[in-house]
Amino acid sequence: MGMLLEAVGLSAGVIGVIAWGPQIKQVWIHKRHDGISIPTFGIVAFSLTLWLIYGIAIGSLAMIIANILTLSVILIIIIGVLRCRRFEIKDRETRL
């Protein structure tokens, strides 16, 4: 039963990571970042870090992998948003 539960958890983690795909596409390909709150993403990242620590403490490979992957995805989004916003500021400054 333990392996089955880990497989379910790992599947849920992978699906959760895939769910961020459209957001990554909006930020990195379409350069759209309006409505994305960096503080909110920071809180979500902190929460996931706690879940990662918990997963390590109980030895759940599914929790460890899912949270590392999700933290990576959130970092990719945050970097993309900051990059877009920085380029917008530079673009505005060059027009003045």
N, C-alpha and C positions, 0 to 999 in steps of 0.2 A: 504493500500500500504506500510506503514511503516514496518509492521511485515514481509511482503514478502521480502522487501529489506534487513532487518536484517537477515532473513533466508538465503538469497542468500549470504550475507556477511559472515555469520557463516559457510556456506558450503564451500565457497572459502577459509576461514581460515583453516578449517579442512583438506581440500585437500592440502593446502600449507604445513601444518605440516606433513602430510603423505609423501609428496615429499622428506622430509629430511631422511626418513627411510633408503634408501640405503646407504646414507653417514654415518649414525650412525652404520649400520652393518659393513661397511668397517673399521671404526675406532675401534669399540669395540669388534667385533668378529674376523675380519681378521688382526687387528693391523696394518692397512695400513693408513698412514697419509701423505704420500708424496703428495705434491701439495696443501696442505691445508695451507692457509695463516692466521695466528692468527690476524695480523693487519686488514685484510679484514673482518674477522668475527667480530672483534671489531667494525668496522665501521657499519656493517650491524646491530649489536646489538644496537648501538647508534641510528641508523635510526629507528629501531623498537621501541625503547624506546620513541622517539619523536611521533611516530604514536600511541603508547599507551596513551601518555599524551593527544594527540588530541582526541582519542576515548573517554577518560574520560571526556574531556571538552565538547564534543558534546553529551555525554550520549549514545554512541553506544555500546551496549553489545557485538555485533559481533566483533567490532574492539578491544575491551578490551580483550575478550577471545582469539581471534586469535593471538594477539600480545603477550599476556602472554604465550600462548602455544609455539609460535615460539621462543620467547626468551628463554624458558626452553629448547627447542630442541637445540638451538645454544649453550647454556651453557653446555649441555651434550656432544656435539661434541668437544667444546673447552677443557673441562676437559679430555675427552678421548685422544685428540691429545697431550696435555701436559703430560698426564700419559705415553703414548707410548714413547714420546721423552725422558722423564726422565728415563724410563727403558732402552732405547737404550744407553743413556749416561752411566748409571751404568754398563750395560753389557760390553761396550767398555773399561771402566776403570778396570773392573775385569780381562779382557783378557790381559791387559798390565802388 
